[in-house]
Amino acid sequence: MGTLSGTNGKNLNWQQILLGALGFWLSATLIIDLVIMPGLYTAGMMTQPGFASAGYSIFWIFNRVETLCAALTLTGLLVLENQHQLSDAKRHTALILSVILLAIALVDTYGLTPQMSAMGLNLTFFETVRSVSSEMMPMQMGYWVLELLKVVGCGIILQLCSPWSTANN
């Protein structure tokens, strides 16, 4: 059975998997939000006719990776809970935050990204310059609120589950 699972009887270090998934997710989010999107905005890409489909392609991939990281986070926390590696207060806080983070990833993946991309599509061939529609602004504000919640939530879980955290048990 050990050869089928690929672990050869060794236990996985779920704390490392959890911290790796959270670290990757947090860094990827910050790169998208603080480097890539502002760079595209300052380069004038947001006014180009194909930006909505290009943006959707970028976020289609990122949102699925984000959902995978959220699922790994929740799974890692459930395994750590089963192994009794976290105190009760940390466990409850981390589990609640991980469920919220998974919900944010799902809202981004199946709600905001498709809706914002659909609103940004240029369906009139002869219209040359497009500005951000008034309907898009509340959605963008909602996106940024969710992003802020996601960064704060990831940071709190990282702090709670870190091996350097004081009184980890």
Steps between C-alpha positions, in 0.01 A plus 500: 500500500795731569613473139157588373481818701856605416586587860664166584363517852621853567256757628460823310596814685168682472629804681757551222239435231265748666767768539623443143151529353425814703836658417462429130140624499583818687802581283311427176212722615736786581680466166171504306351787702806719553715432192316350203166681510645847579759442226231418246296800615789748468593356160151584377399140445165544677370717215597249231216304338642158590578575862187334642577168333870523590412587859256212515771263374740618770244480776353171374833332573573696818156440651528125457846494657358718777214254558752215517706693758186570704405132491854399603484750786171362628620141458827573677320662791260206529794258506683712761180506705476122479863472612434746787786728393314825568339635815120528509491879455746491209321205343158663502631834374708339224217270388248784482746716306583215260131444421464876440808492273355209302173691464691807375686288245173348378328841478795635300513194273131452426351841576709811464750402230247374243261788570769770480644345184157489338442865586837595352451328165481735206200385302485804272764471232506868406538636854868580542548633854336331795501626852418308815121480525318629804367149567857369516613732781302332784626162379859622500455641850358164610797326342745719690316446829517123443869527413569691820308241703693224324840653575410562864351150538806333346727705724309405815499129411872516420563656840280248683653194333859616478755281676654823633174608658523526877312227684407302189318235705 
